[in-house]
Amino acid sequence: MIIKLVNRETEAELLLEGRMDAQTSVEAETVFLDMAERFDKLILNMEKLDYISSSGLRALKRTHMAMVKKSGVLELKNVNKMVMEVFEMTGFVSLLRFV
């Protein structure tokens, strides 16, 4: 999985590419949580994210909780149909903010 940062002062956009699975989600979570500490708003651009597993969902939930704890904002954008179906089946659509 490739993660690229677009830094906009108090806001960060992470461009995600590839698969967020058991092999990549630990590293992704580390990056997400680091960005959650540094920025008030974190945007995950999932336009090129092909797949997300339960470990990827766990990374997103922990990132969401870190942002809520500091009264920050986590947004997901450009979520493709297949990944959105995973969010819908697992109930993450009611937990996360989509733009």
DSSP file (Angstrom, degrees, kcal/mol; ACC not computed):
  #  RESIDUE AA STRUCTURE BP1 BP2  ACC     N-H-->O    O-->H-N    N-H-->O    O-->H-N    TCO  KAPPA ALPHA  PHI   PSI    X-CA   Y-CA   Z-CA
    1    1 A M              0   0    0      0, 0.0     2,-0.4     0, 0.0    17,-0.2   0.000 360.0 360.0 360.0 140.3    0.0    0.0    0.0
    2    2 A I  E     -A   17   0A   0     15,-2.7    15,-2.1     2,-0.0     2,-0.5  -0.922 360.0-170.4-110.9 133.4    1.2    3.5   -0.9
    3    3 A I  E     -A   16   0A   0     -2,-0.4     2,-0.4    13,-0.2    13,-0.2  -0.989   3.1-173.2-125.1 123.1    0.3    6.5    1.3
    4    4 A K  E     -A   15   0A   0     11,-2.0    11,-3.1    -2,-0.5     2,-0.4  -0.943  15.3-138.6-117.2 139.4    1.1   10.0    0.1
    5    5 A L  E     -A   14   0A   0     -2,-0.4     2,-0.6     9,-0.2     9,-0.2  -0.820  12.4-169.4-101.6 131.8    0.6   13.1    2.3
    6    6 A V  E     -A   13   0A   0      7,-2.7     7,-2.6    -2,-0.4     2,-0.5  -0.973  20.4-154.3-112.9 111.2   -0.8   16.4    1.1
    7    7 A N  E     +A   12   0A   0     -2,-0.6     5,-0.2     5,-0.2     3,-0.1  -0.759  22.0 172.7 -94.4 124.4   -0.1   18.9    4.0
    8    8 A R  E >   -A   11   0A   0      3,-3.1     3,-1.3    -2,-0.5     2,-1.1  -0.465  54.2-100.6-127.7  60.1   -2.4   21.9    4.3
    9    9 A E  T 3  S+     0   0    0      1,-0.3    -1,-0.1    30,-0.0     0, 0.0  -0.440 112.1  12.5  61.6 -91.5   -1.3   23.5    7.6
   10   10 A T  T 3  S+     0   0    0     -2,-1.1    30,-1.6    29,-0.1    31,-1.6   0.465 128.1  62.5 -92.3  -0.4   -4.0   22.3   10.1
   11   11 A E  E <   -Ab   8  41A   0     -3,-1.3    -3,-3.1    29,-0.2     2,-0.4  -0.963  62.1-165.2-129.2 140.8   -5.4   19.7    7.7
   12   12 A A  E     -Ab   7  42A   0     29,-2.5    31,-3.1    -2,-0.4     2,-0.5  -0.980   4.7-160.2-125.2 138.0   -3.8   16.6    6.1
   13   13 A E  E     -Ab   6  43A   0     -7,-2.6    -7,-2.7    -2,-0.4     2,-0.6  -0.979   8.5-158.6-115.3 125.2   -5.0   14.6    3.2
   14   14 A L  E     -Ab   5  44A   0     29,-3.3    31,-2.9    -2,-0.5     2,-0.7  -0.908   7.0-149.2-104.1 122.5   -3.6   11.1    2.8
   15   15 A L  E     -Ab   4  45A   0    -11,-3.1   -11,-2.0    -2,-0.6     2,-0.4  -0.825  17.4-158.5 -92.0 115.7   -3.9    9.6   -0.7
   16   16 A L  E     +A    3   0A   0     29,-2.5    32,-0.9    -2,-0.7     2,-0.4  -0.784  13.0 178.9-101.1 136.3   -4.2    5.8   -0.3
   17   17 A E  E     +Ab   2  48A   0    -15,-2.1   -15,-2.7    -2,-0.4     2,-0.4  -0.995  46.1   4.2-140.3 132.1   -3.4    3.4   -3.0
   18   18 A G  E    S- b   0  49A   0     30,-2.5    32,-3.3    -2,-0.4    33,-1.0  -0.846 100.5 -20.1 108.7-136.8   -3.5   -0.4   -3.1
   19   19 A R  E     - b   0  51A   0     -2,-0.4     2,-0.9    31,-0.2    33,-0.2  -0.950  37.8-155.4-122.0 132.6   -4.8   -2.8   -0.5
   20   20 A M  E     + b   0  52A   0     31,-2.7    33,-2.5    -2,-0.4    36,-0.4  -0.833  48.8 133.5-103.6  93.1   -5.3   -2.2    3.2
   21   21 A D  S >> S-     0   0    0     -2,-0.9     4,-2.9    31,-0.2     3,-0.6  -0.501  73.9 -66.7-127.3-167.2   -5.0   -5.7    4.5
   22   22 A A  T 34 S+     0   0    0      1,-0.2     4,-0.4     2,-0.2    -2,-0.0   0.815 130.7  49.1 -57.9 -32.2   -3.3   -7.7    7.3
   23   23 A Q  T 34 S+     0   0    0      1,-0.1    -1,-0.2     2,-0.1     4,-0.2   0.794 124.0  26.7 -79.2 -28.0    0.1   -7.0    5.8
   24   24 A T  T <> S+     0   0    0     -3,-0.6     4,-2.3     2,-0.1    -2,-0.2   0.623 100.0  79.6-111.1 -16.5   -0.3   -3.3    5.3
   25   25 A S  H  X S+     0   0    0     -4,-2.9     4,-2.9     1,-0.2     5,-0.2   0.812  88.3  57.5 -70.0 -29.7   -2.8   -2.1    7.9
   26   26 A V  H  > S+     0   0    0     -4,-0.4     4,-1.9    -5,-0.2    -1,-0.2   0.948 112.1  41.3 -64.9 -47.1   -0.3   -2.0   10.8
   27   27 A E  H  > S+     0   0    0     -4,-0.2     4,-2.1     2,-0.2    -2,-0.2   0.907 115.2  51.9 -65.3 -41.2    2.0    0.4    9.0
   28   28 A A  H  X S+     0   0    0     -4,-2.3     4,-3.1     1,-0.2    -2,-0.2   0.918 108.1  51.5 -61.3 -43.3   -1.1    2.4    7.7
   29   29 A E  H  X S+     0   0    0     -4,-2.9     4,-2.9     1,-0.2     5,-0.3   0.898 107.3  53.2 -61.1 -40.5   -2.4    2.7   11.3
   30   30 A T  H  X S+     0   0    0     -4,-1.9     4,-1.9     2,-0.2    -1,-0.2   0.925 112.5  44.2 -59.8 -44.9    0.9    4.0   12.5
   31   31 A V  H  X S+     0   0    0     -4,-2.1     4,-2.5     2,-0.2    -2,-0.2   0.933 113.8  50.5 -64.7 -46.6    0.8    6.7    9.8
   32   32 A F  H  X S+     0   0    0     -4,-3.1     4,-2.4     1,-0.2    -2,-0.2   0.928 112.0  46.4 -58.5 -47.6   -2.9    7.5   10.4
   33   33 A L  H  X S+     0   0    0     -4,-2.9     4,-1.5     2,-0.2    -1,-0.2   0.859 111.0  52.4 -67.6 -35.0   -2.3    7.9   14.2
   34   34 A D  H  X S+     0   0    0     -4,-1.9     4,-1.5    -5,-0.3    -1,-0.2   0.926 112.3  45.5 -63.1 -44.3    0.8   10.1   13.7
   35   35 A M  H  X S+     0   0    0     -4,-2.5     4,-2.3     1,-0.2    -2,-0.2   0.857 107.7  58.3 -67.1 -35.1   -1.2   12.3   11.4
   36   36 A A  H  < S+     0   0    0     -4,-2.4    -1,-0.2     1,-0.2    -2,-0.2   0.844 107.6  47.7 -63.6 -33.5   -4.1   12.4   13.9
   37   37 A E  H  < S+     0   0    0     -4,-1.5    -1,-0.2     1,-0.2    -2,-0.2   0.864 116.9  42.2 -72.1 -36.3   -1.7   13.8   16.5
   38   38 A R  H  < S+     0   0    0     -4,-1.5     2,-0.3    -5,-0.1    -2,-0.2   0.757 112.6  48.9 -85.0 -27.3   -0.3   16.4   14.2
   39   39 A F     <  -     0   0    0     -4,-2.3   -28,-0.2    -5,-0.1   -29,-0.1  -0.855  59.4-146.5-124.0 151.4   -3.5   17.7   12.4
   40   40 A D  S    S+     0   0    0    -30,-1.6    33,-2.3    -2,-0.3     2,-0.4   0.749  95.0  36.3 -81.1 -26.4   -6.9   18.9   13.4
   41   41 A K  E     -bc  11  73A   0    -31,-1.6   -29,-2.5    31,-0.2     2,-0.5  -0.996  67.6-171.0-132.0 131.0   -8.5   17.5   10.3
   42   42 A L  E     -bc  12  74A   0     31,-3.0    33,-2.6    -2,-0.4     2,-0.5  -0.984   3.0-168.1-124.4 123.6   -7.5   14.3    8.5
   43   43 A I  E     -bc  13  75A   0    -31,-3.1   -29,-3.3    -2,-0.5     2,-0.7  -0.947   7.2-157.6-112.7 126.6   -8.9   13.3    5.1
   44   44 A L  E     -bc  14  76A   0     31,-3.1    33,-2.5    -2,-0.5     2,-0.8  -0.912   7.5-157.0-104.3 111.0   -8.4    9.9    3.7
   45   45 A N  E     +bc  15  77A   0    -31,-2.9   -29,-2.5    -2,-0.7     3,-0.3  -0.793  14.2 178.3 -90.7 110.8   -8.7    9.9    0.0
   46   46 A M  E >   +     0   0A   0     31,-2.9     3,-1.5    -2,-0.8    34,-0.6   0.084  39.8 120.1-103.4  21.4   -9.6    6.3   -1.0
   47   47 A E  E 3  S+     0   0A   0      1,-0.3    -1,-0.2    30,-0.2   -30,-0.1   0.855  87.4  31.6 -55.9 -37.3   -9.9    6.8   -4.8
   48   48 A K  E 3  S+b   17   0A   0    -32,-0.9   -30,-2.5    -3,-0.3     2,-0.7   0.181  87.8 117.3-109.7  16.4   -7.1    4.3   -5.5
   49   49 A L  E <   -b   18   0A   0     -3,-1.5    31,-0.3   -32,-0.3    34,-0.2  -0.774  39.6-177.4 -84.5 118.0   -7.8    2.0   -2.5
   50   50 A D  E     +     0   0A   0    -32,-3.3     2,-0.3    -2,-0.7   -31,-0.2   0.741  59.7  10.0 -88.4 -25.5   -8.7   -1.3   -4.0
   51   51 A Y  E     -b   19   0A   0    -33,-1.0   -31,-2.7    31,-0.0     2,-0.4  -0.997  51.7-164.8-157.9 145.9   -9.5   -3.4   -0.9
   52   52 A I  E     -b   20   0A   0     -2,-0.3   -31,-0.2   -33,-0.2     2,-0.1  -0.990  12.5-165.2-138.1 132.3   -9.9   -3.1    2.9
   53   53 A S     >  -     0   0    0    -33,-2.5     4,-2.2    -2,-0.4     3,-0.2  -0.417  43.3 -89.3-103.1-178.9   -9.9   -6.0    5.3
   54   54 A S  H  > S+     0   0    0      1,-0.2     4,-2.1     2,-0.2     5,-0.1   0.841 128.7  54.7 -62.3 -33.1  -11.0   -6.3    9.0
   55   55 A S  H  > S+     0   0    0      2,-0.2     4,-1.7     1,-0.2    -1,-0.2   0.849 107.4  50.6 -69.8 -31.9   -7.5   -5.2   10.1
   56   56 A G  H  > S+     0   0    0    -36,-0.4     4,-2.0    -3,-0.2    -2,-0.2   0.888 108.8  51.4 -67.9 -40.1   -7.9   -2.1    7.9
   57   57 A L  H  X S+     0   0    0     -4,-2.2     4,-2.5     1,-0.2    -2,-0.2   0.896 107.6  53.1 -62.3 -40.1  -11.3   -1.4    9.4
   58   58 A R  H  X S+     0   0    0     -4,-2.1     4,-2.5     1,-0.2    -1,-0.2   0.906 107.2  51.6 -62.3 -41.9   -9.7   -1.7   12.9
   59   59 A A  H  X S+     0   0    0     -4,-1.7     4,-2.0     1,-0.2    -1,-0.2   0.901 111.0  48.2 -61.4 -41.3   -7.0    0.9   11.8
   60   60 A L  H  X S+     0   0    0     -4,-2.0     4,-2.8     2,-0.2    -2,-0.2   0.899 110.5  51.0 -66.5 -40.0   -9.7    3.3   10.7
   61   61 A K  H  X S+     0   0    0     -4,-2.5     4,-2.6     2,-0.2    -2,-0.2   0.920 110.8  48.1 -64.7 -43.2  -11.7    2.8   13.9
   62   62 A R  H  X S+     0   0    0     -4,-2.5     4,-2.1     2,-0.2    -1,-0.2   0.887 112.8  48.8 -64.6 -37.8   -8.6    3.6   16.1
   63   63 A T  H  X S+     0   0    0     -4,-2.0     4,-2.2    -5,-0.2    -2,-0.2   0.922 110.6  50.8 -66.5 -43.8   -7.9    6.6   14.0
   64   64 A H  H  X S+     0   0    0     -4,-2.8     4,-2.5     1,-0.2    -2,-0.2   0.928 110.5  49.2 -57.6 -46.5  -11.5    7.8   14.3
   65   65 A M  H  X S+     0   0    0     -4,-2.6     4,-2.3     1,-0.2    -1,-0.2   0.884 109.7  51.9 -63.6 -38.7  -11.3    7.4   18.1
   66   66 A A  H  X S+     0   0    0     -4,-2.1     4,-1.1     2,-0.2    -1,-0.2   0.894 111.8  46.6 -64.5 -39.7   -8.1    9.3   18.2
   67   67 A M  H  <>S+     0   0    0     -4,-2.2     5,-3.6     2,-0.2     3,-0.2   0.901 112.0  49.8 -70.0 -40.7   -9.6   12.2   16.2
   68   68 A V  H ><5S+     0   0    0     -4,-2.5     3,-1.7     3,-0.2    -2,-0.2   0.913 105.6  58.3 -62.4 -42.3  -12.8   12.2   18.4
   69   69 A K  H 3<5S+     0   0    0     -4,-2.3    -1,-0.2     1,-0.3    -2,-0.2   0.841 113.2  38.1 -57.8 -35.7  -10.7   12.3   21.5
   70   70 A K  T 3<5S-     0   0    0     -4,-1.1    -1,-0.3    -3,-0.2    -2,-0.2   0.251 116.7-111.2-100.1  12.2   -9.0   15.5   20.4
   71   71 A S  T < 5S+     0   0    0     -3,-1.7    -3,-0.2     1,-0.2    -2,-0.1   0.818  72.8 141.0  60.6  33.6  -12.2   17.0   18.9
   72   72 A G      < -     0   0    0     -5,-3.6     2,-0.4    -6,-0.2   -31,-0.2  -0.288  50.2-112.4 -93.2-176.4  -10.7   16.6   15.4
   73   73 A V  E     -c   41   0A   0    -33,-2.3   -31,-3.0    -2,-0.1     2,-0.5  -0.976  19.7-168.8-125.7 132.1  -12.3   15.6   12.2
   74   74 A L  E     +c   42   0A   0     -2,-0.4    23,-0.6   -33,-0.2     2,-0.4  -0.988  14.6 179.9-117.3 124.3  -11.7   12.4   10.1
   75   75 A E  E     -cd  43  97A   0    -33,-2.6   -31,-3.1    -2,-0.5     2,-0.4  -0.960  16.4-155.0-125.8 143.8  -13.2   12.4    6.6
   76   76 A L  E     +cd  44  98A   0     21,-2.6    23,-2.6    -2,-0.4     2,-0.3  -0.957  20.6 179.2-113.5 133.9  -13.2    9.7    3.9
   77   77 A K  E     +c   45   0A   0    -33,-2.5   -31,-2.9    -2,-0.4   -30,-0.2  -0.942  53.8  21.3-135.8 159.8  -13.6   10.7    0.3
   78   78 A N  S    S+     0   0    0     -2,-0.3     2,-0.4     1,-0.2    -1,-0.2   0.858  71.8 177.4  56.8  41.0  -13.6    9.1   -3.1
   79   79 A V        -     0   0    0     -3,-0.2    -1,-0.2   -31,-0.1   -32,-0.1  -0.617  24.5-130.0 -76.5 125.3  -14.5    5.7   -1.7
   80   80 A N     >  -     0   0    0    -34,-0.6     4,-2.5    -2,-0.4     5,-0.2  -0.260  23.4-102.9 -74.7 166.7  -15.0    3.2   -4.5
   81   81 A K  H  > S+     0   0    0      1,-0.2     4,-2.0     2,-0.2     5,-0.1   0.871 117.3  50.1 -58.6 -43.6  -18.1    1.0   -4.7
   82   82 A M  H  > S+     0   0    0      2,-0.2     4,-1.2     1,-0.2    -1,-0.2   0.915 113.9  44.0 -66.4 -43.6  -16.4   -2.2   -3.4
   83   83 A V  H  > S+     0   0    0    -34,-0.2     4,-1.9     1,-0.2    -1,-0.2   0.888 111.3  55.2 -68.3 -38.3  -14.8   -0.6   -0.4
   84   84 A M  H  X S+     0   0    0     -4,-2.5     4,-2.5     1,-0.2    -2,-0.2   0.872 102.2  57.3 -62.5 -36.6  -18.1    1.3    0.4
   85   85 A E  H  X S+     0   0    0     -4,-2.0     4,-2.6     2,-0.2    -1,-0.2   0.883 105.1  51.2 -61.2 -37.8  -19.9   -2.0    0.4
   86   86 A V  H  X S+     0   0    0     -4,-1.2     4,-1.8     2,-0.2     6,-0.3   0.926 110.2  49.2 -63.9 -44.6  -17.6   -3.2    3.1
   87   87 A F  H  X>S+     0   0    0     -4,-1.9     5,-1.4     1,-0.2     6,-1.2   0.897 113.2  47.4 -61.2 -40.0  -18.3   -0.1    5.1
   88   88 A E  H ><5S+     0   0    0     -4,-2.5     3,-0.6     1,-0.2    -2,-0.2   0.917 111.9  48.8 -67.8 -43.8  -22.1   -0.6    4.6
   89   89 A M  H 3<5S+     0   0    0     -4,-2.6    -1,-0.2     1,-0.2    -2,-0.2   0.809 116.3  43.2 -66.8 -30.1  -21.9   -4.4    5.6
   90   90 A T  H 3<5S-     0   0    0     -4,-1.8    -1,-0.2    -5,-0.2    -2,-0.2   0.493 111.8-114.6 -96.5  -4.1  -19.9   -3.7    8.8
   91   91 A G  T X<5S+     0   0    0     -4,-0.7     3,-1.2    -3,-0.6     4,-0.5   0.543  77.2 128.9  83.8   6.8  -21.9   -0.6    9.9
   92   92 A F  G >>< +     0   0    0     -5,-1.4     4,-2.6    -6,-0.3     3,-0.6   0.692  57.2  75.7 -68.9 -17.4  -18.9    1.8    9.4
   93   93 A V  G 34 S+     0   0    0     -6,-1.2    -1,-0.2     1,-0.2     5,-0.2   0.816  97.8  46.3 -64.0 -28.0  -21.1    4.1    7.4
   94   94 A S  G <4 S+     0   0    0     -3,-1.2    -1,-0.2    -7,-0.2    -2,-0.2   0.651 116.0  46.0 -86.6 -14.6  -22.7    5.3   10.6
   95   95 A L  T <4 S+     0   0    0     -3,-0.6    -2,-0.2    -4,-0.5     2,-0.2   0.842 108.2  55.0 -92.0 -40.1  -19.4    5.7   12.4
   96   96 A L  S  < S-     0   0    0     -4,-2.6     2,-0.5    -9,-0.1   -21,-0.1  -0.542  77.5-121.3-101.5 161.3  -17.3    7.5    9.8
   97   97 A R  E     -d   75   0A   0    -23,-0.6   -21,-2.6    -2,-0.2     2,-0.4  -0.892  26.0-164.2-104.8 124.7  -17.9   10.7    7.9
   98   98 A F  E      d   76   0A   0     -2,-0.5   -21,-0.2   -23,-0.2   -23,-0.0  -0.893 360.0 360.0-111.1 136.0  -17.9   10.5    4.1
   99   99 A V              0   0    0    -23,-2.6   -22,-0.2    -2,-0.4    -1,-0.1   0.343 360.0 360.0-127.5 360.0  -17.6   13.5    1.8
